Amino acid sequence: MFLLVDPVFSGADLARTLREQGVDYLPVFSSQAGRPGAPAPWAGPAGRRPDAVIAASGSGGRLAEQLARDLGLPYHAPELAAARCDPAVMSRTLRAAGLPAVAGAVVETPEQAAAVLDGWTDWPVLARPATGAGTEPGRLCRTPAEAGAAVAELSRGPLRTGRPVLLHGLPDGETYAVHTVSAAGRHLVAEVYLRHQSEGGGVLTHRDSVAHSLLGPGDLGAITAAVEALDALGVREGTASTELRRTADGFRPVRVQPWPTGPRTSADPYFAAFGYTRVHLLAERFLHPERFARRLELPYRPARALARIELRVPGATGTLRAVPGLDRLRRLPGFHSVTGLPETGTPAAMVERSAQGWGVAYFVHEDDSLLHSSVAVVHAMEETGELFAL
């Protein structure tokens, strides 16, 4: 039996995977753990001792580590717990280990942002929600005033409820994301993405993520830098996402998230490209450790390339009438599936506030260049209004 701490967003995919494989798990929510009179969060059915504790989302990271320590279960290096949860401590820890990490901090008010940015040298700064769906646009800020305004806006959230805001440096270069699954300090590289973003009016919007079937010599440095960051932060168990910026001086770690990340996704395109998803590998690490150990001896080499496109309608206003470009999109080479399309009749403002906006299109193909061509066509359809009709 597993304890899943805060199984929301992609953590819900992990719960679904465990259900599919007939594994018992107990959901534990950090928001309830400190309430007076609340039962011990590890009191499982019939007093069963859990086999593992898993942080199923970012909000559950601290409690998962505490429960693992209390129960004597394998987890991350306890002396580095603050470095894994506090971006400022993370940055200092990575730099102390000789890694060129960007500066980072979490704030809740413009006043806190001003204090943090006094003397800050890692410009420009990206402001984005510290928790929640990974596809929400961030704000690219080049002055303390811009950062304060971004914090004031983002801290209110879509529902006008207070939330923390992550600030971190964003040097010029391409953005990479390396996803791993770890067991006893050994790291299996599951996915390596080159992430593409666009900027408009100070808003940095994620457009797509592409995992190539064969990494070039320069791309392999992302794996090395990610593994070094995991080791420096004492990450030893579970899934993690390491974001890096490829600059003229090499790969710079931006942040490490040692838990499942992002919004919920469909498992099917990942199986078509890789033969697994991260959460399936995480389940395998505990259910079939001998099989997982064999994977650790193999190099990262996906059978096919995968592209995940966050569909967008720039400057959308009005109401969605139709999706006239959907048939053309489905005919593009490498098309696999599309999920999360909004219902016709939905106001554009409401679509923009949803976690995955206008939907997600997946492409899978053996030919990386052909896949990139299809991705470029989809973005052109978004820009010209051919995909969605308002």
Phi, psi and chi 1 to 4 in degrees:
 res  aa     phi    psi   chi1   chi2   chi3   chi4
   1 MET       -  135.3 -171.7  -93.5  -68.0      -
   2 PHE  -108.7  149.6  -62.3  162.0      -      -
   3 LEU   -98.7  121.5  -66.8 -175.1      -      -
   4 LEU  -106.6  114.3  -60.4 -171.1      -      -
   5 VAL   -92.5  117.7 -175.4      -      -      -
   6 ASP    56.3   65.2  -72.2   -5.1      -      -
   7 PRO   -78.8   72.5   28.8  -33.3      -      -
   8 VAL  -120.0  167.0  -64.6      -      -      -
   9 PHE    53.3 -127.4  -60.1  113.0      -      -
  10 SER   -68.3  -17.2   54.5      -      -      -
  11 GLY   -63.2  -27.5      -      -      -      -
  12 ALA   -67.6  -30.0      -      -      -      -
  13 ASP   -66.7  -37.1  -67.8  -26.5      -      -
  14 LEU   -64.3  -42.9  173.0   58.9      -      -
  15 ALA   -61.2  -41.5      -      -      -      -
  16 ARG   -63.2  -41.9 -179.4 -163.3   63.9 -150.4
  17 THR   -61.5  -42.6  -61.3      -      -      -
  18 LEU   -64.8  -38.9  -64.9  177.7      -      -
  19 ARG   -62.4  -43.0  -72.8 -165.0  -57.8  -89.3
  20 GLU   -59.1  -32.1  -70.1  173.6   -6.4      -
  21 GLN   -97.3    9.7  -58.5 -168.5   24.3      -
  22 GLY    72.0   27.9      -      -      -      -
  23 VAL   -97.4  135.6  178.4      -      -      -
  24 ASP   -77.7  139.3  -68.3  -26.7      -      -
  25 TYR  -146.7  155.9   68.8   87.9      -      -
  26 LEU  -120.2  116.6  178.8   67.4      -      -
  27 PRO   -73.5  134.7   26.2  -31.7      -      -
  28 VAL  -125.9  133.0  176.4      -      -      -
  29 PHE  -114.5  125.5  -66.6   94.0      -      -
  30 SER   -63.3  -27.0   55.3      -      -      -
  31 SER   -66.5  -19.8   59.9      -      -      -
  32 GLN  -103.4  -11.3  -59.9  174.3  -23.5      -
  33 ALA   -65.1  -32.5      -      -      -      -
  34 GLY   -97.8    8.3      -      -      -      -
  35 ARG   -72.7  136.7  -67.5 -177.5 -179.3  176.3
  36 PRO   -58.6  134.4  -22.1   32.6      -      -
  37 GLY    80.4   -1.5      -      -      -      -
  38 ALA   -71.4  144.3      -      -      -      -
  39 PRO   -66.3  155.2   24.9  -34.0      -      -
  40 ALA   -56.5  128.1      -      -      -      -
  41 PRO   -65.7  -10.9   21.0  -30.9      -      -
  42 TRP  -102.7    9.1   56.0   84.4      -      -
  43 ALA   -77.8   86.8      -      -      -      -
  44 GLY   -74.7  177.0      -      -      -      -
  45 PRO   -56.8  129.8  -22.4   32.5      -      -
  46 ALA    56.7   29.0      -      -      -      -
  47 GLY    69.4   18.3      -      -      -      -
  48 ARG   -65.3  137.6  -70.5  173.8   55.6 -170.2
  49 ARG   -82.2  128.5 -174.4  176.2 -174.3  -84.9
  50 PRO   -67.2  153.9   21.8  -31.6      -      -
  51 ASP   -86.4  -23.1  -59.6  -62.8      -      -
  52 ALA  -160.8  153.4      -      -      -      -
  53 VAL  -115.4  131.1  178.8      -      -      -
  54 ILE  -129.1  125.0  -59.5  173.5      -      -
  55 ALA   -73.3  110.0      -      -      -      -
  56 ALA   -89.5   -2.7      -      -      -      -
  57 SER  -163.6  172.3   66.1      -      -      -
  58 GLY   -61.9  -37.0      -      -      -      -
  59 SER   -66.8  -19.0   60.0      -      -      -
  60 GLY   -95.8    4.5      -      -      -      -
  61 GLY   -60.8  -48.9      -      -      -      -
  62 ARG   -65.6  -46.8  -68.5 -178.7 -175.4  -86.8
  63 LEU   -65.7  -37.9 -179.7   57.4      -      -
  64 ALA   -60.5  -42.8      -      -      -      -
  65 GLU   -64.8  -40.7  -64.3 -153.1   20.0      -
  66 GLN   -63.7  -45.0  173.2 -165.1  -35.3      -
  67 LEU   -64.7  -41.0  -66.7  178.7      -      -
  68 ALA   -61.5  -41.4      -      -      -      -
  69 ARG   -64.8  -43.9  -71.0 -164.8  -60.1  -90.8
  70 ASP   -62.1  -34.6  -68.0  -14.0      -      -
  71 LEU   -92.9   -3.7  -67.2  163.8      -      -
  72 GLY    68.6   30.9      -      -      -      -
  73 LEU   -98.1  153.0  -65.6  171.0      -      -
  74 PRO   -59.5  137.6  -20.6   31.9      -      -
  75 TYR  -160.4 -159.6 -142.2   71.5      -      -
  76 HIS   -74.6  167.6  -51.7  -47.4      -      -
  77 ALA   -62.6  117.8      -      -      -      -
  78 PRO   -65.1  -30.1   21.4  -32.2      -      -
  79 GLU   -69.9  -12.5   67.7  -85.9   12.1      -
  80 LEU  -110.2   19.4  -68.6  166.9      -      -
  81 ALA   -58.7  -42.6      -      -      -      -
  82 ALA   -63.4  -35.9      -      -      -      -
  83 ALA   -67.3  -27.2      -      -      -      -
  84 ARG   -82.3  -20.6  -69.2 -174.3  -68.3  -87.4
  85 CYS  -110.9  -20.3  -63.1      -      -      -
  86 ASP  -112.3  113.9 -175.2  -38.0      -      -
  87 PRO   -58.3  -34.2  -24.9   34.9      -      -
  88 ALA   -66.7  -45.2      -      -      -      -
  89 VAL   -66.8  -37.2 -179.4      -      -      -
  90 MET   -58.3  -47.8  177.3 -179.0  -67.3      -
  91 SER   -60.4  -45.5  178.4      -      -      -
  92 ARG   -64.7  -38.3  -68.2 -163.6  -61.7  -91.2
  93 THR   -67.2  -43.5  -57.8      -      -      -
  94 LEU   -64.8  -40.2  -68.5  173.2      -      -
  95 ARG   -67.6  -37.4  -69.8 -177.9  177.7 -172.9
  96 ALA   -63.8  -26.9      -      -      -      -
  97 ALA   -84.7    4.1      -      -      -      -
  98 GLY    89.2   11.0      -      -      -      -
  99 LEU   -98.5  138.0  -57.5  178.7      -      -
 100 PRO   -82.2   61.1   31.5  -35.8      -      -
 101 ALA   -69.9  151.3      -      -      -      -
 102 VAL   -79.4  159.2  -57.2      -      -      -
 103 ALA   -70.5  147.6      -      -      -      -
 104 GLY  -150.7  152.6      -      -      -      -
 105 ALA  -162.6  158.4      -      -      -      -
 106 VAL  -117.0  129.9  169.8      -      -      -
 107 VAL  -131.2  165.6  -61.1      -      -      -
 108 GLU  -124.1  -14.6  -63.8 -176.6   -4.2      -
 109 THR  -137.6  158.6   65.9      -      -      -
 110 PRO   -59.7  -32.7  -25.1   34.5      -      -
 111 GLU   -65.5  -41.3  -67.7   74.3   20.0      -
 112 GLN   -64.3  -39.7  -70.1  179.3    0.7      -
 113 ALA   -61.5  -42.3      -      -      -      -
 114 ALA   -62.1  -40.5      -      -      -      -
 115 ALA   -66.5  -41.1      -      -      -      -
 116 VAL   -67.1  -39.3  165.6      -      -      -
 117 LEU   -83.7   -4.3  -65.2  174.1      -      -
 118 ASP   -67.2  110.3 -175.9   25.2      -      -
 119 GLY    89.1    2.1      -      -      -      -
 120 TRP   -64.8  135.6 -174.4  -74.0      -      -
 121 THR  -116.6   -7.5   59.3      -      -      -
 122 ASP   -93.8   71.6 -136.2  -14.1      -      -
 123 TRP  -100.0  154.5  -65.6   92.5      -      -
 124 PRO   -70.2  171.8   26.4  -34.3      -      -
 125 VAL  -113.6  136.4  167.6      -      -      -
 126 LEU  -101.7  126.3 -176.1   65.7      -      -
 127 ALA  -106.9  127.0      -      -      -      -
 128 ARG  -151.3  160.9   56.9 -177.2  172.1 -172.5
 129 PRO   -57.4  137.3  -23.4   33.4      -      -
 130 ALA   -74.4  -23.6      -      -      -      -
 131 THR  -135.4  163.0   59.5      -      -      -
 132 GLY   109.2 -165.8      -      -      -      -
 133 ALA   -65.2  134.1      -      -      -      -
 134 GLY   -74.3   -6.8      -      -      -      -
 135 THR   -95.1   -2.1   56.8      -      -      -
 136 GLU   -68.6  134.1 -174.2  170.8  -12.4      -
 137 PRO   -61.7  146.4  -22.3   33.1      -      -
 138 GLY  -100.2  173.0      -      -      -      -
 139 ARG  -114.2  122.4  -52.9  -65.6 -172.7  -90.7
 140 LEU   -90.4  119.5 -167.4   61.7      -      -
 141 CYS  -119.7  134.9  -49.4      -      -      -
 142 ARG  -112.9   -3.2  -67.7 -179.5  169.9   82.3
 143 THR  -139.8  159.5   66.2      -      -      -
 144 PRO   -59.1  -34.4  -26.6   35.9      -      -
 145 ALA   -64.4  -43.2      -      -      -      -
 146 GLU   -63.3  -39.8  -69.9 -179.9   -2.2      -
 147 ALA   -65.5  -40.7      -      -      -      -
 148 GLY   -62.3  -41.7      -      -      -      -
 149 ALA   -65.2  -38.5      -      -      -      -
 150 ALA   -66.1  -40.6      -      -      -      -
 151 VAL   -64.3  -41.9  169.6      -      -      -
 152 ALA   -59.9  -39.6      -      -      -      -
 153 GLU   -73.6  -49.7  177.2 -173.5   -3.2      -
 154 LEU   -70.5  -31.1  -67.7  171.1      -      -
 155 SER   -67.3  -21.8   62.9      -      -      -
 156 ARG   -73.9  -33.6  -68.9 -167.0  -64.2  -91.6
 157 GLY    73.9  167.3      -      -      -      -
 158 PRO   -61.3  -30.1  -20.6   32.3      -      -
 159 LEU  -100.3   13.1  -59.3  178.4      -      -
 160 ARG    60.8   31.1  -58.0  -60.7  176.1 -175.6
 161 THR  -109.0  144.9   55.3      -      -      -
 162 GLY   -63.9  140.7      -      -      -      -
 163 ARG  -154.0  152.6   63.6  176.2  178.0  177.3
 164 PRO   -74.2  156.3   26.3  -33.0      -      -
 165 VAL  -123.2  132.5  176.7      -      -      -
 166 LEU   -90.7  129.6  171.4   64.7      -      -
 167 LEU  -113.5  132.5  -57.9  175.9      -      -
 168 HIS  -152.4  153.5   64.2   73.2      -      -
 169 GLY   -65.7  150.2      -      -      -      -
 170 LEU  -137.1   79.9 -163.3   70.1      -      -
 171 PRO   -64.6  159.4   25.0  -33.7      -      -
 172 ASP   -60.0  138.8  -69.3  -22.5      -      -
 173 GLY   145.1  177.3      -      -      -      -
 174 GLU   -83.6  149.9  -63.7  173.7  -45.0      -
 175 THR  -100.6  129.2  -62.2      -      -      -
 176 TYR  -116.9  150.5  -76.6   71.2      -      -
 177 ALA  -130.5  124.7      -      -      -      -
 178 VAL  -113.0  117.9  179.0      -      -      -
 179 HIS  -102.8  132.2  -63.1  156.6      -      -
 180 THR  -132.7  161.1   50.9      -      -      -
 181 VAL  -130.3  127.7  178.9      -      -      -
 182 SER  -115.3  149.7  -55.9      -      -      -
 183 ALA  -142.5  117.5      -      -      -      -
 184 ALA    52.7   38.7      -      -      -      -
 185 GLY    85.0    0.8      -      -      -      -
 186 ARG  -101.7  135.1  -60.8 -175.9   66.7 -168.2
 187 HIS  -112.5  122.2  -48.2  -62.6      -      -
 188 LEU   -94.8  122.9  174.3   67.7      -      -
 189 VAL   -79.4  116.9  177.1      -      -      -
 190 ALA   -96.2  -40.3      -      -      -      -
 191 GLU  -150.9  141.4  -56.6  156.9   21.1      -
 192 VAL  -128.2  119.9  179.5      -      -      -
 193 TYR  -117.8  143.4  -68.0  101.9      -      -
 194 LEU  -100.3  119.2  179.4   58.3      -      -
 195 ARG  -101.5  135.6  -57.3 -176.7   63.3 -166.3
 196 HIS  -112.4  135.4  -60.0  103.4      -      -
 197 GLN  -132.5  158.4  -61.3  156.2  -42.9      -
 198 SER  -127.8  150.5   61.7      -      -      -
 199 GLU  -118.0  135.0 -179.0 -170.6   -3.9      -
 200 GLY  -152.6  120.0      -      -      -      -
 201 GLY    61.6   32.1      -      -      -      -
 202 GLY    83.0   -2.5      -      -      -      -
 203 VAL   -97.7  123.5  176.9      -      -      -
 204 LEU   -98.4  115.0 -164.3   64.6      -      -
 205 THR  -111.4  129.0  -56.8      -      -      -
 206 HIS   -72.3  130.3  178.0   65.1      -      -
 207 ARG  -107.0  -47.5  -57.8  -60.7  -61.6  -86.9
 208 ASP  -160.9  162.2   62.8   71.4      -      -
 209 SER  -128.2  131.5  -63.4      -      -      -
 210 VAL  -124.1  125.5  177.3      -      -      -
 211 ALA  -104.1  113.3      -      -      -      -
 212 HIS   -77.2  152.3  -64.5  106.0      -      -
 213 SER   -76.4  -21.3   58.6      -      -      -
 214 LEU  -142.2  119.2 -179.1   63.2      -      -
 215 LEU   -79.4  140.5  -64.3 -177.9      -      -
 216 GLY   -77.7  166.4      -      -      -      -
 217 PRO   -55.0  -38.0  -24.6   33.9      -      -
 218 GLY   -70.6  -30.1      -      -      -      -
 219 ASP   -72.0  -26.8  -58.9  -41.5      -      -
 220 LEU   -62.7  -23.0  -66.9  173.8      -      -
 221 GLY   -62.1  -24.6      -      -      -      -
 222 ALA   -64.0  -39.8      -      -      -      -
 223 ILE   -65.5  -46.2  -66.9  178.3      -      -
 224 THR   -60.1  -46.1  -58.7      -      -      -
 225 ALA   -65.3  -38.0      -      -      -      -
 226 ALA   -66.1  -45.7      -      -      -      -
 227 VAL   -63.4  -40.0  169.0      -      -      -
 228 GLU   -61.8  -39.2  -69.9  175.0  -16.5      -
 229 ALA   -66.3  -43.0      -      -      -      -
 230 LEU   -59.2  -44.5  -65.3  173.3      -      -
 231 ASP   -65.4  -41.0  -71.6  -20.0      -      -
 232 ALA   -64.6  -27.9      -      -      -      -
 233 LEU   -95.5    2.5  -62.7  172.9      -      -
 234 GLY    71.9   25.1      -      -      -      -
 235 VAL   -74.9  122.6  174.9      -      -      -
 236 ARG  -127.1  -21.9  -62.7 -176.6   55.1   81.2
 237 GLU  -136.5  149.0  -63.5  -72.3  -16.2      -
 238 GLY    85.9 -171.2      -      -      -      -
 239 THR   -94.1  149.3 -177.1      -      -      -
 240 ALA  -146.1  153.8      -      -      -      -
 241 SER  -123.4  124.1  173.2      -      -      -
 242 THR  -113.3  118.5  -57.1      -      -      -
 243 GLU   -96.8  133.9 -176.8  177.8  -29.0      -
 244 LEU  -134.5  155.1  -52.3  113.9      -      -
 245 ARG  -115.0  125.1 -161.9   78.2  164.0  170.8
 246 ARG   -88.4  108.5 -174.8  179.1 -177.0  178.5
 247 THR  -109.8  179.6   70.2      -      -      -
 248 ALA   -64.0  -22.3      -      -      -      -
 249 ASP   -98.7    9.7  -61.8  -36.4      -      -
 250 GLY   111.8 -169.7      -      -      -      -
 251 PHE   -83.8  127.8  -74.6   93.5      -      -
 252 ARG  -111.6  121.2  -64.0 -171.1   63.1 -173.6
 253 PRO   -63.7  133.9  -20.3   32.1      -      -
 254 VAL  -100.1  -50.9  174.0      -      -      -
 255 ARG  -162.5  153.3   62.2  171.9  176.1  167.6
 256 VAL  -120.6  129.0  177.4      -      -      -
 257 GLN  -119.9  102.8  -60.1  176.8   89.5      -
 258 PRO   -85.1   63.8   29.4  -31.5      -      -
 259 TRP  -169.6  166.7   41.0   69.4      -      -
 260 PRO   -59.2  140.8  -24.0   34.3      -      -
 261 THR  -126.7  158.1   57.9      -      -      -
 262 GLY    87.3  177.2      -      -      -      -
 263 PRO   -75.4  174.6   29.5  -34.7      -      -
 264 ARG   -66.5  147.3  -60.5 -163.3   64.2  174.8
 265 THR  -134.5  166.1   59.7      -      -      -
 266 SER   -85.6  135.6  168.6      -      -      -
 267 ALA   -76.1  -26.3      -      -      -      -
 268 ASP   -60.2  -48.0  -65.1  -18.5      -      -
 269 PRO   -64.7  -30.4   18.5  -30.5      -      -
 270 TYR   -69.9  -38.6  -64.3   88.7      -      -
 271 PHE   -66.0  -36.7  -91.8   92.3      -      -
 272 ALA   -64.3  -34.5      -      -      -      -
 273 ALA   -90.0  -45.6      -      -      -      -
 274 PHE  -109.4  -24.1  -50.1  128.8      -      -
 275 GLY    88.9    8.9      -      -      -      -
 276 TYR  -167.8  172.0   53.9   73.7      -      -
 277 THR  -121.7  166.9   72.7      -      -      -
 278 ARG   -59.0  -42.3  -81.2  176.2  -73.7  157.3
 279 VAL   -71.0  -29.3  -65.5      -      -      -
 280 HIS   -67.9  -38.7  -77.9   82.4      -      -
 281 LEU   -65.4  -37.5  -70.9  177.0      -      -
 282 LEU   -64.2  -42.7 -178.7   57.2      -      -
 283 ALA   -63.5  -40.1      -      -      -      -
 284 GLU   -63.8  -36.2 -179.4 -177.9  -86.7      -
 285 ARG   -55.9  -35.8  177.7  -96.4  176.2  -87.3
 286 PHE   -93.5  -35.7  -67.2  106.7      -      -
 287 LEU   -83.9  -34.7  -60.4  176.7      -      -
 288 HIS  -134.8   68.1  -53.5  -73.8      -      -
 289 PRO   -60.2  -30.2   19.6  -31.3      -      -
 290 GLU   -69.7  -37.1   69.2  -67.8  -24.4      -
 291 ARG   -67.0  -41.8 -173.1 -170.8  -52.7  168.2
 292 PHE   -64.1  -39.5 -175.9   82.0      -      -
 293 ALA   -61.2  -35.5      -      -      -      -
 294 ARG   -66.5  -34.6  -71.0 -164.8  -66.4  -90.0
 295 ARG   -63.4  -33.5  -70.4 -173.2 -171.0  -87.6
 296 LEU   -62.0  -21.1  -73.1  166.6      -      -
 297 GLU   -87.3   -6.3  -54.1  -57.8  -34.0      -
 298 LEU   -99.6  147.1  -58.8  174.3      -      -
 299 PRO   -73.7  159.2   28.0  -35.1      -      -
 300 TYR   -74.4  115.6  173.7   73.9      -      -
 301 ARG  -157.3   84.4  178.3   67.8 -170.5  -86.0
 302 PRO   -62.6  148.9   13.0  -17.5      -      -
 303 ALA   -69.5  -31.7      -      -      -      -
 304 ARG  -140.2  159.0  -60.6  173.3 -179.5   84.2
 305 ALA   -83.4  150.5      -      -      -      -
 306 LEU  -131.7  136.5  178.6  142.3      -      -
 307 ALA  -122.6  133.0      -      -      -      -
 308 ARG  -119.0  113.8 -176.5 -178.8 -168.4  -86.8
 309 ILE  -107.7  122.0  -53.8  173.5      -      -
 310 GLU   -83.4  102.5  -49.3  -74.4  -14.7      -
 311 LEU   -64.4  142.2  -59.5  175.7      -      -
 312 ARG  -140.1  157.0  -58.9  -71.7  177.4 -172.3
 313 VAL  -128.2   99.1  178.8      -      -      -
 314 PRO   -58.1  128.9  -22.3   33.0      -      -
 315 GLY    61.9   33.2      -      -      -      -
 316 ALA   -65.8  135.1      -      -      -      -
 317 THR  -138.8  160.8   58.9      -      -      -
 318 GLY    91.5 -149.6      -      -      -      -
 319 THR  -127.6  141.0  -61.6      -      -      -
 320 LEU   -68.8  121.4  177.4   64.1      -      -
 321 ARG   -97.9  -36.3  -65.4 -172.4  -69.3  107.1
 322 ALA  -166.8  171.9      -      -      -      -
 323 VAL  -124.0   72.9 -168.2      -      -      -
 324 PRO   -67.5  -23.1   24.4  -34.2      -      -
 325 GLY   -88.2    3.2      -      -      -      -
 326 LEU   -64.8  -38.2 -172.5   56.4      -      -
 327 ASP   -64.2  -42.4  -72.6  -12.1      -      -
 328 ARG   -64.8  -42.1 -177.6 -173.1  176.7 -166.0
 329 LEU   -57.4  -42.5 -177.1  149.5      -      -
 330 ARG   -68.7  -21.5  -73.8  170.4  168.4  153.8
 331 ARG   -87.5   -8.5  -72.9 -167.1  -66.0  -94.6
 332 LEU   -66.6  145.5  -69.2  173.8      -      -
 333 PRO   -57.6  134.3  -24.5   34.0      -      -
 334 GLY    87.8   -3.0      -      -      -      -
 335 PHE   -58.4  133.8  172.9   78.0      -      -
 336 HIS  -112.7  -53.9 -178.4  -82.0      -      -
 337 SER  -167.8  166.0   54.8      -      -      -
 338 VAL  -136.9  136.5   61.8      -      -      -
 339 THR  -131.3  157.8   64.2      -      -      -
 340 GLY    72.1   20.1      -      -      -      -
 341 LEU   -63.7  137.0  -70.8  173.9      -      -
 342 PRO   -70.5  155.2   25.7  -33.6      -      -
 343 GLU   -73.3  142.9  -63.9  -72.6  -21.0      -
 344 THR   -61.9  145.5   55.7      -      -      -
 345 GLY    92.9   -4.7      -      -      -      -
 346 THR   -82.4  130.1  -56.1      -      -      -
 347 PRO   -62.2  141.6  -21.8   32.9      -      -
 348 ALA   -58.7  -37.4      -      -      -      -
 349 ALA   -61.8  -36.6      -      -      -      -
 350 MET   -71.3  -37.7 -176.0  179.7  -62.3      -
 351 VAL   -62.3  -42.0  176.7      -      -      -
 352 GLU   -62.3  -29.1  -70.7  -68.9  -25.0      -
 353 ARG   -82.9  -11.2  -71.2 -165.0  -63.2  -92.0
 354 SER   -79.1  160.0   61.3      -      -      -
 355 ALA   -61.6  -40.7      -      -      -      -
 356 GLN  -115.5   18.9  -62.6 -170.0   42.5      -
 357 GLY    52.0 -116.7      -      -      -      -
 358 TRP   -90.3    8.8  -60.5   87.0      -      -
 359 GLY   108.3  174.9      -      -      -      -
 360 VAL  -132.5  131.2  178.0      -      -      -
 361 ALA  -110.3  136.8      -      -      -      -
 362 TYR  -114.9  136.3  -66.1   94.8      -      -
 363 PHE  -127.3  138.0  -73.2   76.7      -      -
 364 VAL  -134.5  129.9  177.4      -      -      -
 365 HIS  -161.7  154.5 -156.0  -83.5      -      -
 366 GLU   -74.8  -24.9  -67.0   84.1   -4.1      -
 367 ASP   -98.5  110.1 -173.2  -28.7      -      -
 368 ASP   -62.1  -41.9  -70.2   19.9      -      -
 369 SER   -66.4  -38.8   60.2      -      -      -
 370 LEU   -64.3  -39.4 -172.9  147.5      -      -
 371 LEU   -62.4  -43.7 -165.7   69.1      -      -
 372 HIS   -61.6  -36.4  -83.1  -71.8      -      -
 373 SER   -62.9  -43.2  -63.3      -      -      -
 374 SER   -64.6  -39.9  -67.1      -      -      -
 375 VAL   -62.2  -42.6  171.1      -      -      -
 376 ALA   -62.8  -38.0      -      -      -      -
 377 VAL   -64.7  -43.2  170.6      -      -      -
 378 VAL   -60.9  -44.6  173.4      -      -      -
 379 HIS   -64.4  -36.4  -71.7  -39.5      -      -
 380 ALA   -64.5  -39.1      -      -      -      -
 381 MET   -64.5  -36.8  -66.3  170.5   66.0      -
 382 GLU   -63.4  -46.9  -66.0  172.1  -48.8      -
 383 GLU   -66.7  -35.0  -61.5  -67.5  -22.0      -
 384 THR   -88.5   -6.2   59.0      -      -      -
 385 GLY    82.6   10.9      -      -      -      -
 386 GLU   -74.7  -26.2 -179.6 -177.8  -10.4      -
 387 LEU   -79.6  -51.0 -175.4   56.1      -      -
 388 PHE  -114.4  142.3  -66.0   97.8      -      -
 389 ALA  -111.0  126.9      -      -      -      -
 390 LEU  -118.4      -  -63.2  167.9      -      -
